[in-house]
Amino acid sequence: MKFTYKGGFTDYLPEAYERLIIDALVGESTLFTRSDETEEAWRLVDAVHEAWKLQTTANLPLYSCGSMGPVEADLLLERDGRHWVSPRED
C-alpha cells in the first residue's frame, strides 16, 4: 500500500505546528494537555528525580553510546537462560 497525504487529499493540509497555532487561536484544546495532566506528570517526574538524588551511583553500570548496553544487562538475562537478540544491520 502506498499512501501520501499530498496524493490522498486535494485540500490544503496545514503543517503540524501551524495546526497547533490555529487550534490555540480558535480555542480547540483536543491536541493540548490539560493542566491537571501536566501537574500530575511533573509530580511523577519530580518524585523520580528526588529518588535519584538520594541514591548513590557508585556501582551504576555504564556503557558506550550506540552499544547494546552494559554487560550487567546480559548477566541479568543469563541467570534465567535467556539472552538479548542482536538487531540486524540492514
Distance bins in CASP14 RR format, pairs under 12 A and 6 or more apart:
PFRMAT RR
TARGET T0000
AUTHOR 0000-0000-0000
RMODE 2
METHOD distances of the structure
MODEL  1
2 8 0 0 0 0 0 1 0 0 0 0 0
3 9 0 0 0 0 0 1 0 0 0 0 0
4 13 0 0 0 0 0 1 0 0 0 0 0
5 11 0 0 0 0 0 1 0 0 0 0 0
5 12 0 0 0 0 0 1 0 0 0 0 0
5 13 1 0 1 0 0 0 0 0 0 0 0
5 14 0 0 0 0 0 1 0 0 0 0 0
5 15 0 0 0 0 0 1 0 0 0 0 0
5 16 0 0 0 0 0 1 0 0 0 0 0
6 12 0 0 0 0 0 1 0 0 0 0 0
6 13 1 0 0 1 0 0 0 0 0 0 0
7 13 0 0 0 0 0 1 0 0 0 0 0
12 18 0 0 0 0 0 1 0 0 0 0 0
12 19 0 0 0 0 0 1 0 0 0 0 0
12 22 0 0 0 0 0 1 0 0 0 0 0
13 19 0 0 0 0 1 0 0 0 0 0 0
13 22 0 0 0 0 0 1 0 0 0 0 0
14 20 0 0 0 0 1 0 0 0 0 0 0
14 21 0 0 0 0 1 0 0 0 0 0 0
14 22 1 0 0 1 0 0 0 0 0 0 0
14 23 0 0 0 0 1 0 0 0 0 0 0
15 21 0 0 0 0 1 0 0 0 0 0 0
15 22 0 0 0 0 0 1 0 0 0 0 0
16 22 0 0 0 0 0 1 0 0 0 0 0
16 23 0 0 0 0 0 1 0 0 0 0 0
16 31 0 0 0 0 1 0 0 0 0 0 0
17 23 0 0 0 0 0 1 0 0 0 0 0
17 24 0 0 0 0 0 1 0 0 0 0 0
17 31 0 0 0 0 0 1 0 0 0 0 0
18 24 0 0 0 0 0 1 0 0 0 0 0
18 25 0 0 0 0 0 1 0 0 0 0 0
19 25 0 0 0 0 0 1 0 0 0 0 0
19 26 0 0 0 0 0 1 0 0 0 0 0
19 28 0 0 0 0 1 0 0 0 0 0 0
19 30 0 0 0 0 0 1 0 0 0 0 0
19 31 1 0 0 1 0 0 0 0 0 0 0
19 32 0 0 0 0 0 1 0 0 0 0 0
20 26 0 0 0 0 0 1 0 0 0 0 0
20 27 0 0 0 0 0 1 0 0 0 0 0
20 28 0 0 0 0 1 0 0 0 0 0 0
20 29 0 0 0 0 0 1 0 0 0 0 0
20 30 0 0 0 0 0 1 0 0 0 0 0
20 31 1 0 0 1 0 0 0 0 0 0 0
20 32 1 0 0 1 0 0 0 0 0 0 0
20 33 0 0 0 0 0 1 0 0 0 0 0
21 27 0 0 0 0 0 1 0 0 0 0 0
21 28 0 0 0 0 0 1 0 0 0 0 0
21 31 0 0 0 0 0 1 0 0 0 0 0
21 32 0 0 0 0 0 1 0 0 0 0 0
22 28 1 0 0 1 0 0 0 0 0 0 0
22 31 0 0 0 0 0 1 0 0 0 0 0
23 29 1 0 0 1 0 0 0 0 0 0 0
23 30 1 0 0 1 0 0 0 0 0 0 0
23 31 1 0 1 0 0 0 0 0 0 0 0
23 32 1 0 0 1 0 0 0 0 0 0 0
24 30 0 0 0 0 0 1 0 0 0 0 0
24 31 0 0 0 0 1 0 0 0 0 0 0
24 32 1 0 0 1 0 0 0 0 0 0 0
29 35 0 0 0 0 0 1 0 0 0 0 0
29 37 0 0 0 0 0 1 0 0 0 0 0
32 38 0 0 0 0 1 0 0 0 0 0 0
33 39 0 0 0 0 1 0 0 0 0 0 0
33 40 0 0 0 0 1 0 0 0 0 0 0
33 41 1 0 0 1 0 0 0 0 0 0 0
33 42 0 0 0 0 0 1 0 0 0 0 0
34 40 0 0 0 0 1 0 0 0 0 0 0
34 41 0 0 0 0 0 1 0 0 0 0 0
35 41 0 0 0 0 0 1 0 0 0 0 0
35 42 0 0 0 0 0 1 0 0 0 0 0
36 42 0 0 0 0 0 1 0 0 0 0 0
36 43 0 0 0 0 0 1 0 0 0 0 0
37 43 0 0 0 0 0 1 0 0 0 0 0
37 44 0 0 0 0 0 1 0 0 0 0 0
38 44 0 0 0 0 0 1 0 0 0 0 0
38 45 0 0 0 0 0 1 0 0 0 0 0
39 45 0 0 0 0 0 1 0 0 0 0 0
39 46 0 0 0 0 0 1 0 0 0 0 0
40 46 0 0 0 0 0 1 0 0 0 0 0
40 47 0 0 0 0 0 1 0 0 0 0 0
41 47 0 0 0 0 0 1 0 0 0 0 0
41 48 0 0 0 0 0 1 0 0 0 0 0
42 48 0 0 0 0 0 1 0 0 0 0 0
42 49 0 0 0 0 1 0 0 0 0 0 0
43 49 0 0 0 0 0 1 0 0 0 0 0
43 50 0 0 0 0 0 1 0 0 0 0 0
44 50 0 0 0 0 0 1 0 0 0 0 0
44 51 0 0 0 0 0 1 0 0 0 0 0
45 51 0 0 0 0 0 1 0 0 0 0 0
45 52 0 0 0 0 0 1 0 0 0 0 0
46 52 0 0 0 0 0 1 0 0 0 0 0
46 53 0 0 0 0 0 1 0 0 0 0 0
47 53 0 0 0 0 0 1 0 0 0 0 0
47 54 0 0 0 0 0 1 0 0 0 0 0
48 54 0 0 0 0 0 1 0 0 0 0 0
48 55 0 0 0 0 0 1 0 0 0 0 0
49 55 0 0 0 0 0 1 0 0 0 0 0
52 60 0 0 0 0 0 1 0 0 0 0 0
59 70 0 0 0 0 0 1 0 0 0 0 0
59 72 0 0 0 0 1 0 0 0 0 0 0
60 70 0 0 0 0 1 0 0 0 0 0 0
60 72 0 0 0 0 1 0 0 0 0 0 0
61 67 0 0 0 0 0 1 0 0 0 0 0
61 69 0 0 0 0 1 0 0 0 0 0 0
61 70 1 1 0 0 0 0 0 0 0 0 0
61 71 1 0 0 1 0 0 0 0 0 0 0
61 72 1 0 1 0 0 0 0 0 0 0 0
61 73 1 0 0 1 0 0 0 0 0 0 0
61 74 0 0 0 0 0 1 0 0 0 0 0
61 75 0 0 0 0 1 0 0 0 0 0 0
61 76 0 0 0 0 1 0 0 0 0 0 0
62 69 0 0 0 0 1 0 0 0 0 0 0
62 70 1 0 0 1 0 0 0 0 0 0 0
62 71 0 0 0 0 0 1 0 0 0 0 0
62 72 0 0 0 0 1 0 0 0 0 0 0
62 73 0 0 0 0 0 1 0 0 0 0 0
63 69 1 0 1 0 0 0 0 0 0 0 0
63 70 1 0 1 0 0 0 0 0 0 0 0
63 71 1 0 0 1 0 0 0 0 0 0 0
63 72 0 0 0 0 1 0 0 0 0 0 0
63 73 0 0 0 0 1 0 0 0 0 0 0
63 74 0 0 0 0 0 1 0 0 0 0 0
64 70 0 0 0 0 1 0 0 0 0 0 0
64 71 0 0 0 0 0 1 0 0 0 0 0
66 87 0 0 0 0 0 1 0 0 0 0 0
67 73 0 0 0 0 0 1 0 0 0 0 0
67 74 0 0 0 0 0 1 0 0 0 0 0
67 84 0 0 0 0 0 1 0 0 0 0 0
67 86 0 0 0 0 0 1 0 0 0 0 0
67 87 0 0 0 0 0 1 0 0 0 0 0
68 74 0 0 0 0 1 0 0 0 0 0 0
68 77 0 0 0 0 0 1 0 0 0 0 0
68 83 0 0 0 0 0 1 0 0 0 0 0
68 84 1 0 0 1 0 0 0 0 0 0 0
68 85 0 0 0 0 0 1 0 0 0 0 0
68 86 1 0 0 1 0 0 0 0 0 0 0
68 87 0 0 0 0 1 0 0 0 0 0 0
69 75 0 0 0 0 0 1 0 0 0 0 0
69 76 0 0 0 0 0 1 0 0 0 0 0
69 77 0 0 0 0 0 1 0 0 0 0 0
69 84 0 0 0 0 1 0 0 0 0 0 0
69 86 0 0 0 0 0 1 0 0 0 0 0
70 76 0 0 0 0 1 0 0 0 0 0 0
70 84 0 0 0 0 0 1 0 0 0 0 0
71 77 0 0 0 0 0 1 0 0 0 0 0
71 78 0 0 0 0 0 1 0 0 0 0 0
71 84 0 0 0 0 0 1 0 0 0 0 0
72 78 0 0 0 0 0 1 0 0 0 0 0
72 79 0 0 0 0 0 1 0 0 0 0 0
73 79 0 0 0 0 0 1 0 0 0 0 0
73 82 0 0 0 0 0 1 0 0 0 0 0
73 83 0 0 0 0 0 1 0 0 0 0 0
73 84 1 0 0 1 0 0 0 0 0 0 0
74 80 0 0 0 0 0 1 0 0 0 0 0
74 81 0 0 0 0 0 1 0 0 0 0 0
74 82 0 0 0 0 1 0 0 0 0 0 0
74 83 1 0 0 1 0 0 0 0 0 0 0
74 84 1 0 0 1 0 0 0 0 0 0 0
74 85 0 0 0 0 0 1 0 0 0 0 0
74 86 0 0 0 0 0 1 0 0 0 0 0
75 81 0 0 0 0 0 1 0 0 0 0 0
75 82 0 0 0 0 0 1 0 0 0 0 0
75 83 0 0 0 0 0 1 0 0 0 0 0
75 84 0 0 0 0 0 1 0 0 0 0 0
76 82 0 0 0 0 1 0 0 0 0 0 0
76 83 0 0 0 0 0 1 0 0 0 0 0
76 84 0 0 0 0 1 0 0 0 0 0 0
77 83 1 0 1 0 0 0 0 0 0 0 0
77 84 1 0 0 1 0 0 0 0 0 0 0
77 85 0 0 0 0 0 1 0 0 0 0 0
78 84 0 0 0 0 1 0 0 0 0 0 0
END
